[in-house]
């Protein structure tokens, strides 16, 4: 589809999704959510893509839902809007490839929930990260902040953030384990590039199944997680990529990079934006 609220760029194995409404701090409306959903489907189905990076245009990540659309809980169109939002946030959470959120400026409410759904987060030192729903009478999170935040940083710290509505900085987010890395504004892009660079040198198949094992493993018993781990390994040893890696190791050479590439894929460098 033609995007107006986001920019999608594919550069080799990396897809860059930029929320492109800087005048409203990249707040998300129906059109934005619809476009994100389409971009998720497109990049997930693109076998050349290994990593998806989500960021915001301008000086902010995202402040949540666009209040100009007038959607309020229980109001007209609220259920339809919530269903669309659920598809987007669950789509990011269950995305089959590695996702990274790049947080700068304000990251709050639905913006925080979007970042929480990603696998990894890199934050600007002085970013303002928080939930904020508690400041609005009658509002509570409905896209996962109360679910994911305690699992990531512990119940007590999550309660402090959610019950006070206070912001924390990117540095604090790194300290408590919410962000993987924090960096000054002038080094933020470099930190992102370094992390992406490390990821894409690894096996796409390995990244996919390592992510799956972690996500599934924390949701089930240790016994079930171990069974899943062993079942996955048995499946992977029959793949072309694994067999080539073993052969290369035995012959003391580097694996043929073609073994990592999906069959019948073309050079992947495209750009679609407003």
Buried (B, 14 or more C-beta within 10 A) or exposed (E): EEBEBBBBBBBEBBBBBBBBBBEBBBBBBBBBBBBBBBBBEBBBEBBBBBBBBBBBBBEBBBBBBBEEBEBBEEEEEEEEBBEBBBBBBEBBBEBBBBBBBBBBBBBBBBBBBBBBBBBBBBBBBEBBBBBBBBEEEEBEBBBBBBEBBBEBBEEEBBEBBBEEBBBBBBBBBBEBEBBBBBBEBEBBEEBBEBBBEEBBEEBBBBBBBBBBBEEBBEEEEEEEBEEBEEEBEEEBEEBBBBEBBEEBEEEEEEBBEEBBBEEEEEEBEEEBEE
